[in-house]
Amino acid sequence: MTVLNKQVRREASVTIREQGQNRPIVVILTPPGLIGLRAKGRRRVYTLPLETVYVMAVRAHVLRLAREKQAARRAAKQK
């Protein structure tokens, strides 16, 4: 695996609607362990530590599993 030593920017295939236009999201990885997101053509970058992004992803996954389990229980109960 390559260690992140310099800033890397990539345009994602995901678009968001901003000020009446669909714009691709630009993802920026910076060496001290930050991830930045901005709309293409805009200057404002929103940054988060990678640790925070990881924790948010794990929590979202756990919540999704809990909701699926709860939905399965409800479906079994209705039968």
C-alpha positions in Angstrom: 0.0 0.0 0.0 1.3 3.5 -0.9 1.7 6.0 2.0 0.1 9.3 1.5 3.0 11.8 1.3 1.4 14.6 -0.8 -2.1 16.0 -1.5 -4.2 14.0 -3.9 -7.3 15.3 -5.6 -9.9 13.3 -7.5 -13.2 14.0 -9.1 -15.9 11.6 -8.0 -18.6 10.2 -10.2 -21.2 11.4 -7.7 -22.9 14.8 -8.3 -24.7 17.1 -6.0 -27.1 19.9 -6.7 -25.6 23.3 -5.8 -27.0 26.7 -6.8 -29.2 25.3 -9.5 -26.5 23.1 -11.1 -25.4 19.5 -10.8 -21.7 19.5 -9.9 -19.3 16.6 -9.3 -17.8 16.2 -5.9 -14.0 16.7 -5.6 -12.3 14.5 -3.0 -9.0 15.8 -1.5 -6.8 13.6 0.6 -4.1 15.5 2.5 -1.1 14.0 4.4 -1.9 14.8 8.0 -4.9 12.5 7.7 -7.6 14.8 6.5 -10.2 14.3 3.8 -11.7 17.3 2.1 -14.8 17.6 0.0 -16.0 20.4 -2.3 -18.2 20.9 -5.3 -16.3 21.2 -8.6 -15.9 24.8 -9.5 -16.2 26.0 -5.9 -13.5 27.1 -3.6 -15.0 26.2 -0.2 -13.6 22.9 1.1 -15.2 21.0 3.9 -12.6 18.9 5.8 -12.8 16.0 8.3 -10.2 13.9 10.0 -10.0 10.4 8.5 -10.6 8.9 11.9 -14.0 10.7 12.1 -15.0 9.5 8.6 -14.1 5.9 9.6 -16.1 6.1 12.8 -19.1 7.6 11.0 -19.0 4.8 8.4 -18.9 2.1 11.1 -21.8 3.7 13.0 -23.9 4.0 9.8 -23.2 0.3 9.0 -24.2 -0.8 12.5 -27.4 1.2 12.3 -28.2 -0.2 8.9 -27.7 -3.8 10.3 -29.9 -3.0 13.3 -32.7 -1.6 11.1 -32.6 -4.7 8.8 -32.7 -7.0 11.8 -35.7 -5.0 13.2 -37.5 -5.1 9.9 -37.0 -8.9 9.7 -38.4 -9.3 13.2 -41.5 -7.2 12.3 -42.0 -9.2 9.1 -41.7 -12.5 11.0 -44.1 -11.2 13.7 -46.7 -10.3 11.1 -46.8 -13.8 9.6 
